[in-house]
Amino acid sequence: MLKIGPYEFSSRLLLGTGKYPNFDIQKEAIEVSESEILTFAVRRMNIFDANQPNFLEKLDLEKYKLLPNTAGASTAEEAVRIAKLSRASGLCDMIKVEVIGCQKTLLPDPIETLKATEELLKEGFIVLTYTSDDVLLAKRLGELGCHAIMPGASPIGSGQGIINPLNLSFIIEQSDVPVIIDAGVGTPSDAAIAMELGADAVLLNTAVSGAKDPVKMAKAMKLAIEAGRLGYEAGRIPIKRYASASSPMEGMSIG
Ligand SMILES: CC(=O)[C@@H](O)[C@H](O)COP(=O)(O)O
């Protein structure tokens, strides 16, 4: 089970809701993924105007835990304001902190991310923080008491996969809270590698919504995450420099 704050989930795939070709494909892909947590940018929701299209409108929201995110914020103050707006609208007490420091790379601003996390924890939110793969920053976030740490595999929407597995493994090793690899996943094998490293879950969006067949890719991601987790739990063999026969002859009497 994946445990985040007081909540428990059987799926280890968190899915974004944006950029699908249409709402029917979005709905089908999400269903097939068996994801239980859906994230969306609060800023893109027309919370106060019922006449505007709502990009969650086709979904049976009873079936999912919503994870509003603060995308669009570039300061801690903005992120906190977005989170409070989201909670006031009754969306959820969980929030994904996303404070972007650079519009070209969409990498998070470490200082503002830390500040926003601290403030939102004080406000009683269940805080999941999107961060870079910086090991010490992840440590500081954990010490603050955030409920999950979400280091990026590579820049959002880039599909570059896991650029720094070593840093991610250090983050996973030191963390007392779930580590969710977020952003940059391009293929099912990227997601499987994240899980084999020992991540607790993977959050992705573009790899599914931008695939030629999003529904098929959603299924592939689900299976890859399950396979990666099983592989991690099974324990991989040690890597050896030289060969070691798969059918040893020792103890066999060959005439
Ligand atoms: C939807 C969301 O939260 C994104 O900001 C997230 O980081 C996913 O990134 P990818 O689109 O690269 O999977």
The ligand as an SDF file (V2000), in Angstrom:
LIG
                    3D

 13 12  0  0  0  0  0  0  0  0999 V2000
    0.6430   17.2160  -14.0740 C   0  0  0  0  0  0  0  0  0  0  0  0
    1.7760   17.5960  -13.2580 C   0  0  0  0  0  0  0  0  0  0  0  0
    1.7220   17.6540  -12.0680 O   0  0  0  0  0  0  0  0  0  0  0  0
    3.0470   17.8630  -13.9620 C   0  0  0  0  0  0  0  0  0  0  0  0
    3.5320   19.0770  -13.5270 O   0  0  0  0  0  0  0  0  0  0  0  0
    3.9310   16.7180  -13.6340 C   0  0  0  0  0  0  0  0  0  0  0  0
    5.1090   17.1040  -13.0930 O   0  0  0  0  0  0  0  0  0  0  0  0
    4.0210   15.7230  -14.7270 C   0  0  0  0  0  0  0  0  0  0  0  0
    5.1010   15.8860  -15.5890 O   0  0  0  0  0  0  0  0  0  0  0  0
    5.1580   15.0750  -16.9600 P   0  0  0  0  0  0  0  0  0  0  0  0
    4.1240   15.6880  -17.8450 O   0  0  0  0  0  0  0  0  0  0  0  0
    6.5570   15.2720  -17.4610 O   0  0  0  0  0  0  0  0  0  0  0  0
    4.8570   13.6480  -16.6650 O   0  0  0  0  0  0  0  0  0  0  0  0
  1  2  1  0
  2  3  2  0
  2  4  1  0
  4  5  1  0
  4  6  1  0
  6  7  1  0
  6  8  1  0
  8  9  1  0
  9 10  1  0
 10 11  2  0
 10 12  1  0
 10 13  1  0
M  END
$$$$
